[in-house]
Amino acid sequence: MTTGVDIIGEILLGNSALLARVSAESIKAGKLPDGIPLPALLVRRVSKVSRQTLKREAKTRKVDRISVTVRAASYIDQTEIIALVEDCCVGVTADEIAGGERVSVLDAGTGPDLLGPGDSFEQAQDLRVSYDA
């Protein structure tokens, strides 16, 4: 079953400018493992809404709020990478991404600067991912 996490993961992993700063191995869903090399990205679903219908349809329109958290060794890296995440994801539309059809991605806000584990720097970019599944 496709989720907004799958869609955003595929977008991130397909962006060469982002991959020049964050290795594909450091882009994870759900949880960042201890000791992961920085910078790293964590992709998580914050919420999910499905269109309610009386009839069972073959496809249902879904809207997931996805959070992409940047964890970096410096504040400069954090701010530059969060900008890359926003640039590569916001405004994406496609007929199909990661099994989701009629995909669109909108900005859902950027979170505060946080101190992460091990004196790292963190910030989250939220995205609104709409798709048929």
Buried (B, 14 or more C-beta within 10 A) or exposed (E): EBBBBBBBBBBBBEBEEBBEBBEEEBBBBEEBEEEBEBBBBBBBBBEEEEEEEEEEEEEEBBBBBBBBBBBBBEEEBBBBBBEBBBEBBBEBEBEEBBBBBBBBBBEBEBBEEEEBEEEBBBBBBBBBBBBBB
